């Protein structure tokens, strides 16, 4: 029987030394933002209900939303939504085999970052400040 040769692969488990390309970073951020949005659905529904229920509940919403920690969480949720939306459009186009070449995929990942970061900043500025 032929002897099997086992190929020894290098094991690099130090995540700080792994160089991930921009499309990989966009993909990971898409997953993280989706998970964050999913996990915060109850909080968002409660805030929405508090904001439209009655004048008293709106005052309670305003009091809660005035804390800096709540503003930071809401800013993160706004960024997560905008990034998830923009990256989702990119992935839909990739599913349609549009822009699947290596260079086009890199450019589209750059476009996602170039669009989602300023758009999130504009929304955060307009909503929270």
MOPAC internal coordinates of N, CA, C and O (Angstrom, degrees):
PM7 1SCF
backbone

  N    0.0000 0     0.00 0     0.00 0    0    0    0
  C    1.4469 1     0.00 0     0.00 0    1    0    0
  C    1.5335 1   108.45 1     0.00 0    2    1    0
  O    1.2310 1   120.74 1   -39.53 1    3    2    1
  N    1.3165 1   116.19 1   140.47 1    3    2    1
  C    1.4557 1   120.67 1  -178.52 1    5    3    2
  C    1.5152 1   110.31 1   -71.27 1    6    5    3
  O    1.2310 1   122.04 1   -39.05 1    7    6    5
  N    1.2912 1   113.70 1   140.95 1    7    6    5
  C    1.4696 1   119.11 1   179.87 1    9    7    6
  C    1.5211 1   109.67 1   -81.83 1   10    9    7
  O    1.2310 1   120.77 1   -47.09 1   11   10    9
  N    1.3088 1   116.14 1   132.91 1   11   10    9
  C    1.4674 1   120.55 1  -179.87 1   13   11   10
  C    1.5161 1   109.36 1   -81.72 1   14   13   11
  O    1.2310 1   121.26 1   -43.55 1   15   14   13
  N    1.2972 1   115.19 1   136.45 1   15   14   13
  C    1.4614 1   118.94 1   174.99 1   17   15   14
  C    1.5210 1   107.94 1   -99.47 1   18   17   15
  O    1.2310 1   121.48 1   -49.28 1   19   18   17
  N    1.2876 1   114.78 1   130.72 1   19   18   17
  C    1.4648 1   120.76 1   179.08 1   21   19   18
  C    1.5165 1   107.67 1   -98.93 1   22   21   19
  O    1.2310 1   121.59 1   -58.30 1   23   22   21
  N    1.3068 1   114.57 1   121.70 1   23   22   21
  C    1.4541 1   120.23 1   179.63 1   25   23   22
  C    1.5200 1   109.11 1   -82.15 1   26   25   23
  O    1.2310 1   120.84 1   -56.94 1   27   26   25
  N    1.3034 1   116.01 1   123.06 1   27   26   25
  C    1.4630 1   119.93 1   179.22 1   29   27   26
  C    1.5230 1   108.18 1   -86.16 1   30   29   27
  O    1.2310 1   122.05 1   -62.47 1   31   30   29
  N    1.2883 1   113.68 1   117.53 1   31   30   29
  C    1.4573 1   119.52 1   179.23 1   33   31   30
  C    1.5176 1   109.06 1   -97.51 1   34   33   31
  O    1.2310 1   121.04 1   -33.28 1   35   34   33
  N    1.3044 1   115.61 1   146.72 1   35   34   33
  C    1.4670 1   116.87 1   176.70 1   37   35   34
  C    1.5255 1   110.06 1   -70.23 1   38   37   35
  O    1.2310 1   120.94 1   -40.27 1   39   38   37
  N    1.2953 1   115.81 1   139.73 1   39   38   37
  C    1.4614 1   120.49 1   178.54 1   41   39   38
  C    1.5191 1   108.24 1  -109.71 1   42   41   39
  O    1.2310 1   121.53 1   -64.51 1   43   42   41
  N    1.3146 1   114.69 1   115.49 1   43   42   41
  C    1.4528 1   120.41 1   179.33 1   45   43   42
  C    1.5244 1   106.78 1  -122.92 1   46   45   43
  O    1.2310 1   120.68 1   -80.96 1   47   46   45
  N    1.3018 1   116.31 1    99.04 1   47   46   45
  C    1.4519 1   120.12 1  -178.31 1   49   47   46
  C    1.5243 1   112.67 1  -101.64 1   50   49   47
  O    1.2310 1   120.16 1  -172.89 1   51   50   49
  N    1.3119 1   117.29 1     7.11 1   51   50   49
  C    1.4556 1   120.92 1   177.91 1   53   51   50
  C    1.5264 1   108.08 1   -83.66 1   54   53   51
  O    1.2310 1   120.93 1   -76.29 1   55   54   53
  N    1.3356 1   115.82 1   103.71 1   55   54   53
  C    1.4638 1   120.23 1  -174.61 1   57   55   54
  C    1.5208 1   113.16 1   -66.74 1   58   57   55
  O    1.2310 1   119.78 1   161.58 1   59   58   57
  N    1.3232 1   118.03 1   -18.42 1   59   58   57
  C    1.4667 1   119.73 1  -179.84 1   61   59   58
  C    1.5244 1   112.07 1   -76.32 1   62   61   59
  O    1.2310 1   119.71 1   162.99 1   63   62   61
  N    1.3291 1   118.15 1   -17.01 1   63   62   61
  C    1.4580 1   120.13 1  -178.73 1   65   63   62
  C    1.5244 1   112.97 1  -100.06 1   66   65   63
  O    1.2310 1   119.93 1   172.55 1   67   66   65
  N    1.3327 1   117.73 1    -7.45 1   67   66   65
  C    1.4608 1   120.40 1  -179.66 1   69   67   66
  C    1.5273 1   108.90 1   -80.30 1   70   69   67
  O    1.2310 1   120.76 1   -52.57 1   71   70   69
  N    1.3193 1   116.14 1   127.43 1   71   70   69
  C    1.4648 1   121.76 1   179.52 1   73   71   70
  C    1.5147 1   108.99 1   -97.03 1   74   73   71
  O    1.2310 1   120.98 1   -73.60 1   75   74   73
  N    1.3171 1   115.73 1   106.40 1   75   74   73
  C    1.4622 1   121.33 1  -178.81 1   77   75   74
  C    1.5283 1   108.71 1   -94.86 1   78   77   75
  O    1.2310 1   119.54 1   -48.32 1   79   78   77
  N    1.3392 1   118.48 1   131.68 1   79   78   77
  C    1.4742 1   119.95 1   177.75 1   81   79   78
  C    1.5262 1   111.02 1   -70.08 1   82   81   79
  O    1.2310 1   121.18 1   -16.37 1   83   82   81
  N    1.3189 1   115.35 1   163.63 1   83   82   81
  C    1.4660 1   121.09 1  -177.06 1   85   83   82
  C    1.5339 1   113.26 1   -56.88 1   86   85   83
  O    1.2310 1   118.55 1   137.79 1   87   86   85
  N    1.3430 1   120.36 1   -42.21 1   87   86   85
  C    1.4716 1   117.75 1   176.98 1   89   87   86
  C    1.5309 1   112.76 1   -60.33 1   90   89   87
  O    1.2310 1   120.03 1   146.30 1   91   90   89
  N    1.3110 1   117.54 1   -33.70 1   91   90   89
  C    1.4607 1   120.46 1   176.91 1   93   91   90
  C    1.5132 1   111.59 1   -67.83 1   94   93   91
  O    1.2310 1   120.57 1   139.95 1   95   94   93
  N    1.3266 1   116.52 1   -40.05 1   95   94   93
  C    1.4652 1   120.38 1   177.98 1   97   95   94
  C    1.5319 1   110.81 1   -65.57 1   98   97   95
  O    1.2310 1   120.47 1   138.85 1   99   98   97
  N    1.3221 1   116.70 1   -41.15 1   99   98   97
  C    1.4700 1   120.64 1   178.09 1  101   99   98
  C    1.5217 1   109.87 1   -62.91 1  102  101   99
  O    1.2310 1   120.45 1   139.28 1  103  102  101
  N    1.3369 1   116.75 1   -40.72 1  103  102  101
  C    1.4551 1   120.55 1   179.50 1  105  103  102
  C    1.5329 1   111.46 1   -63.99 1  106  105  103
  O    1.2310 1   120.24 1   134.74 1  107  106  105
  N    1.3075 1   117.14 1   -45.26 1  107  106  105
  C    1.4651 1   120.75 1   179.49 1  109  107  106
  C    1.5237 1   110.67 1   -64.93 1  110  109  107
  O    1.2310 1   120.31 1   137.03 1  111  110  109
  N    1.3449 1   117.02 1   -42.97 1  111  110  109
  C    1.4602 1   119.76 1   177.82 1  113  111  110
  C    1.5248 1   111.50 1   -64.12 1  114  113  111
  O    1.2310 1   120.13 1   147.36 1  115  114  113
  N    1.3327 1   117.36 1   -32.64 1  115  114  113
  C    1.4657 1   120.84 1   176.97 1  117  115  114
  C    1.5261 1   110.10 1   -63.60 1  118  117  115
  O    1.2310 1   120.59 1   137.09 1  119  118  117
  N    1.3163 1   116.47 1   -42.91 1  119  118  117
  C    1.4650 1   120.27 1   179.55 1  121  119  118
  C    1.5231 1   111.01 1   -68.61 1  122  121  119
  O    1.2310 1   120.43 1   137.07 1  123  122  121
  N    1.3303 1   116.78 1   -42.93 1  123  122  121
  C    1.4671 1   120.61 1  -179.45 1  125  123  122
  C    1.5218 1   110.36 1   -64.68 1  126  125  123
  O    1.2310 1   120.55 1   136.37 1  127  126  125
  N    1.3299 1   116.56 1   -43.63 1  127  126  125
  C    1.4700 1   119.08 1  -179.85 1  129  127  126
  C    1.5238 1   110.97 1   -65.96 1  130  129  127
  O    1.2310 1   119.81 1   142.66 1  131  130  129
  N    1.3177 1   117.97 1   -37.34 1  131  130  129
  C    1.4645 1   120.45 1   177.37 1  133  131  130
  C    1.5154 1   111.90 1   -65.22 1  134  133  131
  O    1.2310 1   120.53 1   137.45 1  135  134  133
  N    1.3310 1   116.59 1   -42.55 1  135  134  133
  C    1.4666 1   119.96 1   178.37 1  137  135  134
  C    1.5250 1   110.54 1   -65.41 1  138  137  135
  O    1.2310 1   120.40 1   138.78 1  139  138  137
  N    1.3320 1   116.84 1   -41.22 1  139  138  137
  C    1.4658 1   120.05 1   178.65 1  141  139  138
  C    1.5143 1   112.34 1   -63.65 1  142  141  139
  O    1.2310 1   120.58 1   138.25 1  143  142  141
  N    1.3234 1   116.50 1   -41.75 1  143  142  141
  C    1.4612 1   119.65 1   177.56 1  145  143  142
  C    1.5206 1   111.15 1   -64.39 1  146  145  143
  O    1.2310 1   120.58 1   138.20 1  147  146  145
  N    1.3255 1   116.50 1   -41.80 1  147  146  145
  C    1.4604 1   119.71 1   179.55 1  149  147  146
  C    1.5296 1   111.54 1   -63.21 1  150  149  147
  O    1.2310 1   120.59 1   135.77 1  151  150  149
  N    1.3244 1   116.48 1   -44.23 1  151  150  149
  C    1.4622 1   120.05 1  -177.73 1  153  151  150
  C    1.5246 1   112.65 1   -69.57 1  154  153  151
  O    1.2310 1   120.02 1   155.94 1  155  154  153
  N    1.3215 1   117.58 1   -24.06 1  155  154  153
  C    1.4664 1   120.73 1  -177.80 1  157  155  154
  C    1.5222 1   112.93 1   -96.98 1  158  157  155
  O    1.2310 1   119.68 1  -173.08 1  159  158  157
  N    1.3253 1   118.21 1     6.92 1  159  158  157
  C    1.4700 1   120.72 1   178.58 1  161  159  158
  C    1.5257 1   111.80 1   -55.92 1  162  161  159
  O    1.2310 1   118.25 1   134.00 1  163  162  161
  N    1.3460 1   120.94 1   -46.00 1  163  162  161
  C    1.4698 1   119.01 1   179.66 1  165  163  162
  C    1.5313 1   113.03 1   -60.47 1  166  165  163
  O    1.2310 1   120.28 1   140.47 1  167  166  165
  N    1.3210 1   117.07 1   -39.53 1  167  166  165
  C    1.4661 1   120.59 1   179.43 1  169  167  166
  C    1.5271 1   110.08 1   -66.27 1  170  169  167
  O    1.2310 1   120.41 1   136.72 1  171  170  169
  N    1.3209 1   116.83 1   -43.28 1  171  170  169
  C    1.4595 1   120.11 1  -179.73 1  173  171  170
  C    1.5253 1   111.39 1   -65.22 1  174  173  171
  O    1.2310 1   120.36 1   140.16 1  175  174  173
  N    1.3382 1   116.92 1   -39.84 1  175  174  173
  C    1.4628 1   119.65 1   177.51 1  177  175  174
  C    1.5228 1   111.32 1   -65.27 1  178  177  175
  O    1.2310 1   120.24 1   140.32 1  179  178  177
  N    1.3228 1   117.15 1   -39.68 1  179  178  177
  C    1.4634 1   120.16 1   177.79 1  181  179  178
  C    1.5313 1   110.30 1   -64.37 1  182  181  179
  O    1.2310 1   120.18 1   135.99 1  183  182  181
  N    1.3255 1   117.27 1   -44.01 1  183  182  181
  C    1.4696 1   120.02 1   179.00 1  185  183  182
  C    1.5232 1   110.95 1   -63.65 1  186  185  183
  O    1.2310 1   120.38 1   139.09 1  187  186  185
  N    1.3320 1   116.88 1   -40.91 1  187  186  185
  C    1.4587 1   119.09 1   178.20 1  189  187  186
  C    1.5223 1   111.26 1   -64.16 1  190  189  187
  O    1.2310 1   120.77 1   135.40 1  191  190  189
  N    1.3249 1   116.14 1   -44.60 1  191  190  189
  C    1.4667 1   120.02 1   178.30 1  193  191  190
  C    1.5155 1   111.70 1   -61.86 1  194  193  191
  O    1.2310 1   120.78 1   142.21 1  195  194  193
  N    1.3371 1   116.11 1   -37.79 1  195  194  193
  C    1.4629 1   119.59 1   179.04 1  197  195  194
  C    1.5259 1   111.40 1   -70.23 1  198  197  195
  O    1.2310 1   120.24 1   151.18 1  199  198  197
  N    1.3013 1   117.14 1   -28.82 1  199  198  197
  C    1.4601 1   118.61 1  -176.40 1  201  199  198
  C    1.5298 1   112.78 1   -81.36 1  202  201  199
  O    1.2310 1   119.38 1   157.62 1  203  202  201
  N    1.3303 1   118.80 1   -22.38 1  203  202  201
  C    1.4671 1   120.45 1  -176.25 1  205  203  202
  C    1.5242 1   113.86 1  -116.16 1  206  205  203
  O    1.2310 1   119.52 1   178.34 1  207  206  205
  N    1.3215 1   118.52 1    -1.66 1  207  206  205
  C    1.4658 1   120.89 1  -174.93 1  209  207  206
  C    1.5119 1   114.03 1   -68.01 1  210  209  207
  O    1.2310 1   120.47 1   121.32 1  211  210  209
  N    1.3041 1   116.70 1   -58.68 1  211  210  209
  C    1.4640 1   121.77 1  -177.23 1  213  211  210
  C    1.5192 1   107.63 1  -158.34 1  214  213  211
  O    1.2310 1   119.73 1   -10.53 1  215  214  213
  N    1.3189 1   118.11 1   169.47 1  215  214  213
  C    1.4686 1   119.24 1   177.45 1  217  215  214
  C    1.5345 1   112.29 1   -60.53 1  218  217  215
  O    1.2310 1   120.34 1   145.60 1  219  218  217
  N    1.3307 1   116.96 1   -34.40 1  219  218  217
  C    1.4676 1   119.27 1   179.19 1  221  219  218
  C    1.5290 1   111.13 1   -69.45 1  222  221  219
  O    1.2310 1   120.60 1   138.24 1  223  222  221
  N    1.3327 1   116.46 1   -41.76 1  223  222  221
  C    1.4622 1   118.67 1   179.73 1  225  223  222
  C    1.5294 1   110.86 1   -69.72 1  226  225  223
  O    1.2310 1   120.49 1   148.93 1  227  226  225
  N    1.3527 1   116.68 1   -31.07 1  227  226  225
  C    1.4641 1   118.59 1   174.85 1  229  227  226
  C    1.5151 1   110.99 1   -66.55 1  230  229  227
  O    1.2310 1   120.02 1   142.69 1  231  230  229
  N    1.3241 1   117.56 1   -37.31 1  231  230  229
  C    1.4602 1   120.36 1   176.44 1  233  231  230
  C    1.5280 1   110.37 1   -64.81 1  234  233  231
  O    1.2310 1   120.24 1   141.20 1  235  234  233
  N    1.3326 1   117.14 1   -38.80 1  235  234  233
  C    1.4662 1   120.03 1   176.66 1  237  235  234
  C    1.5271 1   110.47 1   -65.70 1  238  237  235
  O    1.2310 1   120.59 1   139.46 1  239  238  237
  N    1.3366 1   116.48 1   -40.54 1  239  238  237
  C    1.4649 1   120.62 1   176.88 1  241  239  238
  C    1.5181 1   110.86 1   -60.47 1  242  241  239
  O    1.2310 1   121.01 1   135.36 1  243  242  241
  N    1.3311 1   115.67 1   -44.64 1  243  242  241
  C    1.4572 1   120.52 1  -179.34 1  245  243  242
  C    1.5268 1   110.98 1   -62.94 1  246  245  243
  O    1.2310 1   120.75 1   141.02 1  247  246  245
  N    1.3388 1   116.17 1   -38.98 1  247  246  245
  C    1.4685 1   119.84 1   178.95 1  249  247  246
  C    1.5218 1   110.78 1   -66.15 1  250  249  247
  O    1.2310 1   120.36 1   137.68 1  251  250  249
  N    1.3244 1   116.92 1   -42.32 1  251  250  249
  C    1.4679 1   119.76 1   179.62 1  253  251  250
  C    1.5185 1   110.61 1   -69.11 1  254  253  251
  O    1.2310 1   119.97 1   136.89 1  255  254  253
  N    1.3258 1   117.67 1   -43.11 1  255  254  253
  C    1.4588 1   121.68 1  -177.31 1  257  255  254
  C    1.5239 1   112.67 1   -71.27 1  258  257  255
  O    1.2310 1   119.53 1   170.90 1  259  258  257
  N    1.3124 1   118.50 1    -9.10 1  259  258  257
  C    1.4519 1   120.85 1   179.78 1  261  259  258
  C    1.5152 1   114.09 1   -81.18 1  262  261  259
  O    1.2310 1   119.80 1   163.37 1  263  262  261
  N    1.3229 1   117.99 1   -16.63 1  263  262  261
  C    1.4593 1   120.68 1   179.20 1  265  263  262
  C    1.5255 1   110.51 1   -70.68 1  266  265  263
  O    1.2310 1   120.85 1   -35.04 1  267  266  265
  N    1.3215 1   115.98 1   144.96 1  267  266  265
  C    1.4714 1   120.30 1  -176.78 1  269  267  266
  C    1.5294 1   111.68 1   -65.32 1  270  269  267
  O    1.2310 1   120.19 1   146.06 1  271  270  269
  N    1.3285 1   117.25 1   -33.94 1  271  270  269
  C    1.4626 1   119.73 1  -179.81 1  273  271  270
  C    1.5339 1   110.66 1   -67.69 1  274  273  271
  O    1.2310 1   120.34 1   139.44 1  275  274  273
  N    1.3127 1   116.95 1   -40.56 1  275  274  273
  C    1.4663 1   120.63 1   178.23 1  277  275  274
  C    1.5228 1   109.72 1   -66.62 1  278  277  275
  O    1.2310 1   120.32 1   140.74 1  279  278  277
  N    1.3250 1   116.99 1   -39.26 1  279  278  277
  C    1.4719 1   120.15 1   177.23 1  281  279  278
  C    1.5246 1   110.77 1   -63.12 1  282  281  279
  O    1.2310 1   120.52 1   140.55 1  283  282  281
  N    1.3306 1   116.61 1   -39.45 1  283  282  281
  C    1.4629 1   119.44 1   178.52 1  285  283  282
  C    1.5253 1   110.97 1   -65.77 1  286  285  283
  O    1.2310 1   120.21 1   139.38 1  287  286  285
  N    1.3225 1   117.21 1   -40.62 1  287  286  285
  C    1.4679 1   120.54 1   177.93 1  289  287  286
  C    1.5240 1   110.68 1   -65.63 1  290  289  287
  O    1.2310 1   120.50 1   136.96 1  291  290  289
  N    1.3280 1   116.65 1   -43.04 1  291  290  289
  C    1.4715 1   119.78 1   178.43 1  293  291  290
  C    1.5292 1   111.21 1   -65.20 1  294  293  291
  O    1.2310 1   120.17 1   143.52 1  295  294  293
  N    1.3281 1   117.28 1   -36.48 1  295  294  293
  C    1.4652 1   120.29 1   176.28 1  297  295  294
  C    1.5246 1   109.94 1   -64.00 1  298  297  295
  O    1.2310 1   120.15 1   138.78 1  299  298  297
  N    1.3164 1   117.32 1   -41.22 1  299  298  297
  C    1.4601 1   120.52 1   176.62 1  301  299  298
  C    1.5156 1   112.30 1   -63.67 1  302  301  299
  O    1.2310 1   120.51 1   141.94 1  303  302  301
  N    1.3284 1   116.63 1   -38.06 1  303  302  301
  C    1.4647 1   120.20 1   177.90 1  305  303  302
  C    1.5278 1   111.57 1   -68.37 1  306  305  303
  O    1.2310 1   120.67 1   142.32 1  307  306  305
  N    1.3217 1   116.32 1   -37.68 1  307  306  305
  C    1.4729 1   119.43 1   176.74 1  309  307  306
  C    1.5198 1   109.85 1   -63.72 1  310  309  307
  O    1.2310 1   120.54 1   134.04 1  311  310  309
  N    1.3462 1   116.58 1   -45.96 1  311  310  309
  C    1.4626 1   119.31 1   177.73 1  313  311  310
  C    1.5289 1   110.49 1   -60.79 1  314  313  311
  O    1.2310 1   120.19 1   136.19 1  315  314  313
  N    1.3352 1   117.25 1   -43.81 1  315  314  313
  C    1.4664 1   121.12 1  -178.50 1  317  315  314
  C    1.5191 1   110.50 1   -60.35 1  318  317  315
  O    1.2310 1   120.35 1   137.02 1  319  318  317
  N    1.3237 1   116.94 1   -42.98 1  319  318  317
  C    1.4621 1   119.92 1   179.90 1  321  319  318
  C    1.5216 1   111.14 1   -64.22 1  322  321  319
  O    1.2310 1   120.23 1   132.55 1  323  322  321
  N    1.3223 1   117.16 1   -47.45 1  323  322  321
  C    1.4673 1   120.74 1  -177.14 1  325  323  322
  C    1.5229 1   110.24 1   -64.59 1  326  325  323
  O    1.2310 1   120.25 1   134.36 1  327  326  325
  N    1.3301 1   117.12 1   -45.64 1  327  326  325
  C    1.4646 1   119.71 1  -179.62 1  329  327  326
  C    1.5279 1   110.45 1   -64.83 1  330  329  327
  O    1.2310 1   120.32 1   135.97 1  331  330  329
  N    1.3242 1   116.99 1   -44.03 1  331  330  329
  C    1.4640 1   120.74 1  -179.16 1  333  331  330
  C    1.5283 1   110.55 1   -62.30 1  334  333  331
  O    1.2310 1   120.36 1   140.92 1  335  334  333
  N    1.3175 1   116.93 1   -39.08 1  335  334  333
  C    1.4604 1   121.70 1   178.25 1  337  335  334
  C    1.5297 1   110.84 1   -64.30 1  338  337  335
  O    1.2310 1   120.34 1   129.27 1  339  338  337
  N    1.3333 1   116.96 1   -50.73 1  339  338  337
  C    1.4697 1   120.94 1  -177.65 1  341  339  338
  C    1.5289 1   111.26 1   -64.92 1  342  341  339
  O    1.2310 1   120.36 1   135.01 1  343  342  341
  N    1.3290 1   116.92 1   -44.99 1  343  342  341
  C    1.4638 1   119.62 1   179.22 1  345  343  342
  C    1.5301 1   110.73 1   -67.72 1  346  345  343
  O    1.2310 1   120.20 1   147.12 1  347  346  345
  N    1.3164 1   117.22 1   -32.88 1  347  346  345
  C    1.4571 1   119.97 1   177.45 1  349  347  346
  C    1.5103 1   111.91 1   -63.32 1  350  349  347
  O    1.2310 1   120.07 1   140.67 1  351  350  349
  N    1.3275 1   117.47 1   -39.33 1  351  350  349
  C    1.4682 1   120.56 1   175.83 1  353  351  350
  C    1.5239 1   109.84 1   -63.19 1  354  353  351
  O    1.2310 1   120.45 1   138.78 1  355  354  353
  N    1.3342 1   116.74 1   -41.22 1  355  354  353
  C    1.4667 1   120.90 1   177.51 1  357  355  354
  C    1.5251 1   110.56 1   -60.24 1  358  357  355
  O    1.2310 1   120.21 1   134.47 1  359  358  357
  N    1.3202 1   117.21 1   -45.53 1  359  358  357
  C    1.4561 1   119.97 1  -178.63 1  361  359  358
  C    1.5235 1   111.95 1   -69.13 1  362  361  359
  O    1.2310 1   119.85 1   147.12 1  363  362  361
  N    1.3342 1   117.88 1   -32.88 1  363  362  361
  C    1.4659 1   119.53 1   174.02 1  365  363  362
  C    1.5240 1   111.00 1   -63.00 1  366  365  363
  O    1.2310 1   120.54 1   138.78 1  367  366  365
  N    1.3357 1   116.58 1   -41.22 1  367  366  365
  C    1.4659 1   119.92 1   177.25 1  369  367  366
  C    1.5238 1   111.05 1   -65.66 1  370  369  367
  O    1.2310 1   120.40 1   140.74 1  371  370  369
  N    1.3319 1   116.84 1   -39.26 1  371  370  369
  C    1.4658 1   119.53 1   177.08 1  373  371  370
  C    1.5285 1   110.55 1   -64.13 1  374  373  371
  O    1.2310 1   119.83 1   143.18 1  375  374  373
  N    1.3287 1   117.93 1   -36.82 1  375  374  373
  C    1.4612 1   121.23 1   177.35 1  377  375  374
  C    1.5306 1   111.76 1   -65.35 1  378  377  375
  O    1.2310 1   120.68 1   152.76 1  379  378  377
  N    1.3251 1   116.30 1   -27.24 1  379  378  377
  C    1.4625 1   121.17 1   176.45 1  381  379  378
  C    1.5275 1   111.77 1   -87.87 1  382  381  379
  O    1.2310 1   120.48 1  -170.08 1  383  382  381
  N    1.3347 1   116.68 1     9.92 1  383  382  381
  C    1.4679 1   124.67 1  -179.70 1  385  383  382
  C    1.5253 1   112.24 1    62.26 1  386  385  383
  O    1.2310 1   121.14 1  -144.47 1  387  386  385
  N    1.3119 1   115.42 1    35.53 1  387  386  385
  C    1.4563 1   121.14 1   174.85 1  389  387  386
  C    1.5267 1   107.10 1  -106.86 1  390  389  387
  O    1.2310 1   120.64 1   -61.00 1  391  390  389
  N    1.3066 1   116.39 1   119.00 1  391  390  389
  C    1.4624 1   120.59 1   178.20 1  393  391  390
  C    1.5150 1   114.11 1    78.64 1  394  393  391
  O    1.2310 1   119.82 1  -147.21 1  395  394  393
  N    1.3166 1   117.96 1    32.79 1  395  394  393
  C    1.4606 1   119.45 1  -178.23 1  397  395  394
  C    1.5260 1   112.91 1   -88.30 1  398  397  395
  O    1.2310 1   120.10 1   171.60 1  399  398  397
  N    1.3248 1   117.41 1    -8.40 1  399  398  397
  C    1.4512 1   119.30 1   176.65 1  401  399  398
  C    1.5248 1   108.82 1   -68.11 1  402  401  399
  O    1.2310 1   120.81 1   -24.80 1  403  402  401
  N    1.3196 1   116.06 1   155.20 1  403  402  401
  C    1.4669 1   121.43 1  -172.46 1  405  403  402
  C    1.5275 1   112.05 1   -57.79 1  406  405  403
  O    1.2310 1   120.09 1   131.35 1  407  406  405
  N    1.2993 1   117.44 1   -48.65 1  407  406  405
  C    1.4629 1   120.22 1  -177.50 1  409  407  406
  C    1.5296 1   111.56 1   -68.84 1  410  409  407
  O    1.2310 1   120.39 1   140.33 1  411  410  409
  N    1.3157 1   116.85 1   -39.67 1  411  410  409
  C    1.4671 1   120.60 1   178.28 1  413  411  410
  C    1.5223 1   110.82 1   -65.61 1  414  413  411
  O    1.2310 1   120.29 1   142.54 1  415  414  413
  N    1.3282 1   117.06 1   -37.46 1  415  414  413
  C    1.4682 1   120.35 1   178.32 1  417  415  414
  C    1.5258 1   110.55 1   -66.27 1  418  417  415
  O    1.2310 1   120.39 1   141.12 1  419  418  417
  N    1.3155 1   116.86 1   -38.88 1  419  418  417
  C    1.4707 1   119.71 1   176.61 1  421  419  418
  C    1.5228 1   111.30 1   -64.59 1  422  421  419
  O    1.2310 1   120.70 1   138.09 1  423  422  421
  N    1.3183 1   116.26 1   -41.91 1  423  422  421
  C    1.4639 1   119.68 1   179.81 1  425  423  422
  C    1.5249 1   111.17 1   -65.72 1  426  425  423
  O    1.2310 1   120.48 1   138.27 1  427  426  425
  N    1.3248 1   116.68 1   -41.73 1  427  426  425
  C    1.4601 1   118.79 1  -179.21 1  429  427  426
  C    1.5311 1   110.99 1   -67.58 1  430  429  427
  O    1.2310 1   120.08 1   147.19 1  431  430  429
  N    1.3248 1   117.46 1   -32.81 1  431  430  429
  C    1.4686 1   119.75 1   175.21 1  433  431  430
  C    1.5243 1   110.21 1   -66.31 1  434  433  431
  O    1.2310 1   120.62 1   141.14 1  435  434  433
  N    1.3258 1   116.42 1   -38.86 1  435  434  433
  C    1.4642 1   119.90 1   176.02 1  437  435  434
  C    1.5170 1   112.07 1   -65.12 1  438  437  435
  O    1.2310 1   120.67 1   142.19 1  439  438  437
  N    1.3275 1   116.32 1   -37.81 1  439  438  437
  C    1.4670 1   120.40 1   177.85 1  441  439  438
  C    1.5266 1   110.19 1   -64.54 1  442  441  439
  O    1.2310 1   120.32 1   139.25 1  443  442  441
  N    1.3320 1   117.00 1   -40.75 1  443  442  441
  C    1.4679 1   120.08 1   178.59 1  445  443  442
  C    1.5245 1   109.89 1   -58.93 1  446  445  443
  O    1.2310 1   120.35 1   133.56 1  447  446  445
  N    1.3218 1   116.94 1   -46.44 1  447  446  445
  C    1.4701 1   119.62 1  -179.91 1  449  447  446
  C    1.5340 1   111.05 1   -68.12 1  450  449  447
  O    1.2310 1   120.66 1   139.80 1  451  450  449
  N    1.3292 1   116.35 1   -40.20 1  451  450  449
  C    1.4623 1   120.19 1  -178.15 1  453  451  450
  C    1.5208 1   112.15 1   -68.00 1  454  453  451
  O    1.2310 1   119.92 1   152.94 1  455  454  453
  N    1.3193 1   117.75 1   -27.06 1  455  454  453
  C    1.4658 1   121.03 1   179.56 1  457  455  454
  C    1.5205 1   111.47 1   -91.03 1  458  457  455
  O    1.2310 1   120.34 1   136.29 1  459  458  457
  N    1.3312 1   116.95 1   -43.71 1  459  458  457
  C    1.4649 1   119.54 1  -172.08 1  461  459  458
  C    1.5287 1   112.95 1   -71.99 1  462  461  459
  O    1.2310 1   119.54 1   142.55 1  463  462  461
  N    1.3097 1   118.49 1   -37.45 1  463  462  461
  C    1.4690 1   119.17 1  -178.59 1  465  463  462
  C    1.5317 1   112.69 1   -66.51 1  466  465  463
  O    1.2310 1   118.84 1   128.95 1  467  466  465
  N    1.3487 1   119.83 1   -51.05 1  467  466  465
  C    1.4738 1   117.99 1   177.60 1  469  467  466
  C    1.5319 1   113.42 1   -65.75 1  470  469  467
  O    1.2310 1   120.22 1   143.16 1  471  470  469
  N    1.3339 1   117.18 1   -36.84 1  471  470  469
  C    1.4623 1   119.77 1   179.20 1  473  471  470
  C    1.5228 1   110.87 1   -64.62 1  474  473  471
  O    1.2310 1   120.38 1   138.76 1  475  474  473
  N    1.3243 1   116.89 1   -41.24 1  475  474  473
  C    1.4665 1   120.38 1   176.50 1  477  475  474
  C    1.5236 1   110.30 1   -64.64 1  478  477  475
  O    1.2310 1   120.04 1   139.34 1  479  478  477
  N    1.3309 1   117.52 1   -40.66 1  479  478  477
  C    1.4679 1   120.37 1   178.85 1  481  479  478
  C    1.5249 1   111.16 1   -62.97 1  482  481  479
  O    1.2310 1   120.32 1   139.73 1  483  482  481
  N    1.3316 1   117.00 1   -40.27 1  483  482  481
  C    1.4663 1   120.52 1   178.68 1  485  483  482
  C    1.5227 1   110.61 1   -64.98 1  486  485  483
  O    1.2310 1   120.57 1   135.69 1  487  486  485
  N    1.3288 1   116.52 1   -44.31 1  487  486  485
  C    1.4653 1   119.81 1   179.57 1  489  487  486
  C    1.5231 1   111.81 1   -65.96 1  490  489  487
  O    1.2310 1   120.51 1   138.90 1  491  490  489
  N    1.2993 1   116.64 1   -41.10 1  491  490  489
  C    1.4755 1   120.14 1   178.95 1  493  491  490
  C    1.5150 1   109.77 1   -63.86 1  494  493  491
  O    1.2310 1   120.58 1   136.09 1  495  494  493
  N    1.3266 1   116.50 1   -43.91 1  495  494  493
  C    1.4545 1   120.85 1   179.22 1  497  495  494
  C    1.5422 1   110.65 1   -61.41 1  498  497  495
  O    1.2310 1   120.44 1   136.80 1  499  498  497
  N    1.3282 1   116.77 1   -43.20 1  499  498  497
  C    1.4553 1   121.03 1  -177.09 1  501  499  498
  C    1.5222 1   113.23 1   -74.29 1  502  501  499
  O    1.2310 1   119.91 1   148.10 1  503  502  501
  N    1.3203 1   117.78 1   -31.90 1  503  502  501
  C    1.4608 1   120.57 1  -174.33 1  505  503  502
  C    1.5269 1   112.23 1   -91.73 1  506  505  503
  O    1.2310 1   120.37 1   135.82 1  507  506  505
  N    1.3089 1   116.89 1   -44.18 1  507  506  505
  C    1.4634 1   120.06 1  -169.88 1  509  507  506
  C    1.5239 1   114.81 1   -98.51 1  510  509  507
  O    1.2310 1   119.77 1   159.85 1  511  510  509
  N    1.2848 1   118.04 1   -20.15 1  511  510  509
  C    1.4744 1   117.26 1  -175.88 1  513  511  510
  C    1.5081 1   112.63 1  -104.64 1  514  513  511
  O    1.2310 1   120.10 1   180.00 1  515  514  513

